[in-house]
Amino acid sequence: MGKQMTEMLKGTLEGIVLAILAAQPAYGYEITAQLRAKGFDDIAEGTVYALLVRIERNGLVDVVKRPSEKGPPRKVYSLNTQGRAELDEFWKTWGFMAERLETLREGDKK
Amino acid sequence: MAAKWIETVTGSLEEKKQYREHKARVKALPTQYRTAVEAIERYLMYFGSITKGDVMVTMLDDLGDLFEQAAADGTPVRDIVGADPVEFVETFLANYSEGQWINKERQRLIRAIDGIADAEM
């Protein structure tokens, strides 16, 4: 992944993870796997995990521990009401940004 | 009451116990994960300067969770920390900034500027 991509992703990864959790509850590794499947190949599991810790500390998700076949219980994250509101806000901001940037690009083409 | 008095001198005994448990947990990890956790912890101690014991213990606990799970899944260390381990550690550390020594100074700076801005209005 290019440097610019990494920088842009940094600002939007929280929204992306919230959007994944809006579809269904998931644990850390599942989220990383889904991101990779969607084309974010180089994403590190630790980065996603650090983000999950943050959204948990900010009260955007509910967490339950579910036993796993191997290893320690997995923490399953699900979006709560506050997280839903945060995600709606993210999409609004994203829409605004995309629209502004598109206007700039149109100007650039002329 | 004696316990309380000792704790004011030595720090929380409960936190010490949790710290020892964390160390035992790390020791039980397969070599490559253990080595990675130890390297990350070293950086966290140097760079993080977390002075609040409870925040530190929570942080180490979270780090332990990540690596225990990754070891169970057989996730390669590179896939956990990514191409830039510094980036990962600093993102991780940002979650515990309330426990950092520098946070006192951050709050002080914010208050100083707030005070000036209020007076300007």
Chai-1 contact restraints between the chains, C-beta under 6 A:
chainA,res_idxA,chainB,res_idxB,connection_type,confidence,min_distance_angstrom,max_distance_angstrom,comment,restraint_id
A,Y29,B,D73,contact,1.0,0.0,6.0,A-B,restraint_1
A,A44,B,V81,contact,1.0,0.0,6.0,A-B,restraint_2
A,A44,B,G82,contact,1.0,0.0,6.0,A-B,restraint_3
A,A44,B,F88,contact,1.0,0.0,6.0,A-B,restraint_4
A,E45,B,T75,contact,1.0,0.0,6.0,A-B,restraint_5
A,E45,B,D79,contact,1.0,0.0,6.0,A-B,restraint_6
A,E45,B,I80,contact,1.0,0.0,6.0,A-B,restraint_7
A,G46,B,I80,contact,1.0,0.0,6.0,A-B,restraint_8
A,G46,B,V81,contact,1.0,0.0,6.0,A-B,restraint_9
A,G46,B,F88,contact,1.0,0.0,6.0,A-B,restraint_10
A,T47,B,G82,contact,1.0,0.0,6.0,A-B,restraint_11
A,T47,B,F88,contact,1.0,0.0,6.0,A-B,restraint_12
A,T47,B,T91,contact,1.0,0.0,6.0,A-B,restraint_13
A,Y49,B,L66,contact,1.0,0.0,6.0,A-B,restraint_14
A,A50,B,T91,contact,1.0,0.0,6.0,A-B,restraint_15
A,A50,B,F92,contact,1.0,0.0,6.0,A-B,restraint_16
A,V53,B,D62,contact,1.0,0.0,6.0,A-B,restraint_17
A,V53,B,N95,contact,1.0,0.0,6.0,A-B,restraint_18
A,R54,B,N95,contact,1.0,0.0,6.0,A-B,restraint_19
A,R57,B,N95,contact,1.0,0.0,6.0,A-B,restraint_20
A,K70,B,A72,contact,1.0,0.0,6.0,A-B,restraint_21
A,G71,B,Q69,contact,1.0,0.0,6.0,A-B,restraint_22
A,G71,B,A72,contact,1.0,0.0,6.0,A-B,restraint_23
A,P72,B,E68,contact,1.0,0.0,6.0,A-B,restraint_24
